[in-house]
Amino acid sequence: MQTFKRASSRSFGSRSQSPDRGFVKNRTPKTSFNGRRKSFSSNQSAGRGPKRRRGETIDIARFIHSSSPENQPKTDPIVNSFDDFNLAPEIKSNLKFKKYVTPTPIQDQAINLIVEGRDLIGLASTGTGKTGAFLLPLIDKVVKDRSQRVLILAPTRELALQIDNEFRQFAWNMQIFSAVCVGGAPIHKQIHNLTRKPNFVIGTPGRLKDLSERKIIDFSIFNNIVLDEVDRMLDMGFIDEIKRIMAVLPTERQTLFFSATMPDKIRDLVAKFLNNPVTININSGTTAGNVEQDVIRVHGDKTIKFNQLSELLKKPEMKKVLLFSETKRDVERLTSELNREGFKAESIHGNKKQNQRVRALTAFRNNEVTILVATDVAARGLDIKDITHVINYTVPQTYDDYIHRIGRTGRGDKKGIALTFVEARN
């Protein structure tokens, strides 16, 4: 069986890259900045009309949706194959190895525009192939000009690592390298990787700000920037960090924003930092049409609610379940209770160390556990195959959060089921 060998951010062996002095400057020690994030906790019982961000309320009827063909969102027809794009032969070879033939709608519409050098706003729901839409043309850009530097910002460590994983597959055997800079992981290893002058730097805003304050990274060397899941980064309170980074980038650059929604704060950033951007909108702000959605009505207290969950999880169709709860404490409590009941469950939330989060995700990916209990840290960007069910044990803070949570199932052409616990009304 042929093995797909991936480029590694540890092995920066190419000496053919042009010299660059921008990555590592004077290593002046400075207090670490962990990235202030706004946390939105809630002590509401399931579905009890809580106070939500920006005064939002969610109509429970929006959690009920059939995945029948008439409810599938309408998309523009795909007009290209990957062979039709003006991408380097090495990229097309790697795509063929992965048996990628037909692009997703966002890839179909975005790749040629990015190759042409246009600034772009890509609005698309989760699971639509946004990562490939920006990685493929940017790798092509670096192949043709090794002086190009690409900075990619992501809201969570998991999404940054996932982007890097896709990058390595697309850029296999091309002597193009990456460095991942995220919190919760050893910073000295990341500093070492930056000294090797990778063409791609993928990171979270808090860790990138930390590296900048330590004089390790200079944002002015990057002539390409991608903000992925930009709406989530703004929700997490990273707008000031984003503005600082954007302000020191070169005037001559290519800027790409990818998001599921377009709130006013993003419009303000677009007006300030993008140059005549083209906007692509692929059913953004809507749930996936192939996800069956329904509610579980709770009649009683927490004990009754947990018993309802336990009975639900015992059903044979519950093969791979992503279970969302609102707070880190509740996630840990719920995971412990499930394990005591004989279920195989792991947890993931912001208080866990990076290696603990990676272990939990790996166990879930490899079917060593059948249930992953998570806060909204797992709602964005995670691409885990064959999740059969997403269960919202608590009602999400906003409908956008709901869209992202349930987008972990029913990815691509797969079917999925999303269930939300709500309080029964008497």
Buried (B, 14 or more C-beta within 10 A) or exposed (E): EEEEEBBEBEEBEBEEBEEBEBBBEEEEEEEBBEBEBEEBEBEBBBBEEBEBEEEEEBEBEEBEBEBEEEEEEEBEEEEBEBEEBEBBEBBBEBBEEEEBEEBBBBBBBBBBBBBEEBBBBBBBBBBBBBBBBBBBBBBBBBBEEBEBBBBBBBBBBBBBBBBBBBBBBBBBEBBBBBBBBBBBBEBEBBBBBBEBBBBBBBBBBBBBBBBBBBBBBBBEBBBBBBBBBBBBBBBBBBBEBBEBBBEEBEEEBBBBBBBBBBBEBBEEBBEEBBEEBBEBEBBBBEBBBBBBBEBBBBEEEEEEBBEBBBEBBEEEEBEBBBBBBBBBEBBBBBBEBBBEBEBEBBBBBBBBEBEBBBBBBEBBBEEEBBBBBBBBBBBBBBBBEEBBBBBBBBBBBBBBBBBBBBBBBBBEEBEBBBBBBBBEEE
